[in-house]
Amino acid sequence: MAFSSDPGAKLVSGTSYKFSNSGASSRKRYQLERNSPDLRIMVPVENGKYTVVTFHNELWYGKKVPKASAGNRVFTISLEGKVVKNELDLF
């Protein structure tokens, strides 16, 4: 399945861009990305316990421009305002 927002999800800050690259992977899930310098999405859910899975793939560096290096793709992932993964570097 290709990326799509969950029902009710909304962009909280910044501008969000979509980029696709069918040559990045044979799997559709890894052919479309949503990106932003400061991407924040809110997905309202009922109270409960959830498992959150994030998927990462490089569609730009090494595909459209020279190969990425450390520090090009660094993420901090927060849930409920708490950092659960700090400075995840995809390199």
SERO-4910 file (N, C-alpha, C, O; in steps of 0.05 Angstrom, whole numbers):
BEGIN
 pado doro    nc1    nc2    nc3   cac1   cac2   cac3    cc1    cc2    cc3    oc1    oc2    oc3
  Met    A     17    -23      0      0      0      0     18     25      0     38     25     14
  Ala    A     11     45    -15     25     70    -16     18     87      9     -3     82     21
  Phe    A     35    106     16     29    123     39      3    138     35     -2    149     14
  Ser    A    -12    139     56    -35    157     57    -40    163     86    -35    147    103
  Ser    A    -51    187     91    -56    194    119    -79    178    130    -97    169    115
  Asp    A    -78    174    156   -100    161    169   -125    180    168   -122    204    167
  Pro    A   -149    168    168   -173    185    169   -172    204    193   -166    196    215
  Gly    A   -178    229    188   -178    249    209   -151    261    215   -149    280    231
  Ala    A   -129    252    203   -103    263    207   -102    291    196   -113    297    175
  Lys    A    -88    309    210    -85    336    200    -57    346    205    -44    339    225
  Leu    A    -47    362    186    -21    375    188    -23    396    210    -40    413    209
  Val    A     -5    395    229     -5    413    252     12    438    247      4    460    255
  Ser    A     34    435    233     51    458    228     66    455    202     70    433    191
  Gly    A     75    478    192     91    478    168     76    471    143     51    470    143
  Thr    A     91    467    122     80    459     96     89    431     90    112    424     96
  Ser    A     71    415     80     78    387     74     79    383     43     62    393     29
  Tyr    A     99    369     34    103    364      6    102    334      1    110    318     19
  Lys    A     92    326    -22     93    298    -30    112    295    -53    113    313    -70
  Phe    A    127    273    -54    145    268    -76    143    238    -81    142    222    -63
  Ser    A    143    231   -107    142    202   -114    165    196   -133    174    212   -148
  Asn    A    174    171   -131    196    161   -147    191    131   -151    199    115   -133
  Ser    A    180    123   -173    173     95   -177    198     78   -180    197     53   -178
  Gly    A    221     90   -186    246     75   -188    260     70   -161    280     56   -161
  Ala    A    249     81   -140    262     78   -113    258     50   -102    275     40    -87
  Ser    A    236     37   -109    230     10    -98    209     -3   -116    194     10   -130
  Ser    A    209    -29   -115    187    -44   -129    162    -44   -113    140    -51   -123
  Arg    A    164    -37    -87    140    -37    -69    128     -9    -69    142     11    -63
  Lys    A    103     -7    -74     89     19    -76     92     36    -50     94     60    -51
  Arg    A     92     22    -27     94     36     -1    119     54      0    119     75     13
  Tyr    A    140     46    -14    166     60    -13    170     78    -37    193     85    -43
  Gln    A    150     84    -52    152    101    -76    141    129    -72    145    146    -89
  Leu    A    129    134    -49    117    161    -44    125    170    -16    124    154      3
  Glu    A    132    195    -14    140    206     12    124    232     17    115    245     -1
  Arg    A    122    238     42    112    264     51    135    276     66    147    263     84
  Asn    A    142    301     60    165    313     73    160    343     80    142    355     69
  Ser    A    176    353     98    174    381    106    198    386    124    209    368    137
  Pro    A    207    411    125    229    417    144    221    412    173    238    407    190
  Asp    A    195    414    179    185    410    206    157    397    204    137    410    209
  Leu    A    156    372    197    131    358    192    119    349    219    131    334    234
  Arg    A     95    359    224     80    351    249     52    344    240     37    361    230
  Ile    A     44    319    246     18    310    238      4    300    264     16    286    280
  Met    A    -21    308    267    -37    299    290    -57    278    280    -72    283    261
  Val    A    -58    255    292    -77    234    286    -93    229    311    -84    216    329
  Pro    A   -118    238    311   -135    234    335   -144    205    337   -154    193    318
  Val    A   -140    193    361   -148    166    366   -161    165    393   -157    182    410
  Glu    A   -177    145    398   -190    141    424   -168    132    443   -148    121    435
  Asn    A   -173    136    469   -154    128    489   -150     98    487   -169     83    481
  Gly    A   -126     89    491   -119     60    490    -89     57    486    -74     76    486
  Lys    A    -81     32    482    -53     25    477    -50     20    447    -66      6    435
  Tyr    A    -29     32    436    -25     30    407      4     23    402     22     30    417
  Thr    A      9     10    380     36      5    369     39     24    345     23     23    326
  Val    A     59     40    346     64     59    324     88     50    308    109     45    319
  Val    A     84     47    282    106     38    264    111     60    244     92     70    231
  Thr    A    136     68    240    142     87    220    158     73    198    174     55    204
  Phe    A    154     81    173    168     70    150    186     92    138    177    114    135
  His    A    210     85    132    229    104    121    242     93     96    250     69     95
  Asn    A    245    110     76    259    102     51    270    127     39    258    149     41
  Glu    A    292    125     26    305    148     13    297    149    -16    305    132    -32
  Leu    A    281    169    -24    272    173    -51    289    193    -67    287    195    -91
  Trp    A    305    209    -53    318    231    -66    348    226    -68    359    224    -90
  Tyr    A    362    225    -45    391    221    -45    398    194    -57    387    174    -48
  Gly    A    416    194    -76    424    169    -88    406    161   -111    413    143   -126
  Lys    A    383    173   -113    364    168   -135    364    191   -155    366    187   -179
  Lys    A    360    215   -144    359    239   -161    383    257   -159    390    272   -177
  Val    A    397    256   -136    421    271   -132    442    253   -119    436    230   -114
  Pro    A    467    262   -115    488    245   -103    479    232    -77    460    241    -64
  Lys    A    492    210    -70    485    194    -47    486    210    -21    502    229    -18
  Ala    A    468    204     -3    466    218     23    490    212     40    505    193     36
  Ser    A    493    229     60    514    225     80    501    230    108    479    239    110
  Ala    A    516    223    128    506    226    155    497    255    159    510    274    151
  Gly    A    474    258    172    463    284    178    443    295    158    430    316    163
  Asn    A    441    282    135    422    292    114    393    286    122    375    302    115
  Arg    A    388    264    135    361    256    142    360    248    171    365    225    179
  Val    A    354    268    188    354    264    217    326    271    227    315    292    221
  Phe    A    315    253    243    287    256    253    286    253    283    302    239    295
  Thr    A    267    268    295    260    264    323    230    256    322    214    270    310
  Ile    A    223    234    335    196    224    334    184    228    362    195    218    382
  Ser    A    162    242    364    148    247    389    120    236    388    107    238    367
  Leu    A    111    225    410     83    216    413     72    228    439     85    227    460
  Glu    A     49    240    437     36    253    460     55    274    472     55    277    497
  Gly    A     71    287    456     89    308    466    114    298    479    130    314    489
  Lys    A    119    271    478    143    260    490    160    248    468    151    234    451
  Val    A    186    254    469    205    244    449    209    214    454    216    206    476
  Val    A    203    198    433    207    169    435    231    159    419    242    138    424
  Lys    A    240    176    401    265    170    385    277    197    378    266    213    364
  Asn    A    301    201    388    315    227    384    337    224    364    354    205    366
  Glu    A    338    242    345    360    243    325    364    217    310    387    207    308
  Leu    A    342    205    300    344    182    283    356    190    257    344    205    241
  Asp    A    380    180    251    394    187    226    392    164    207    401    142    213
  Leu    A    379    168    184    373    146    165    397    138    149    395    119    134
  Phe    A    420    151    152    443    144    136    454    118    146    474    108    135
***
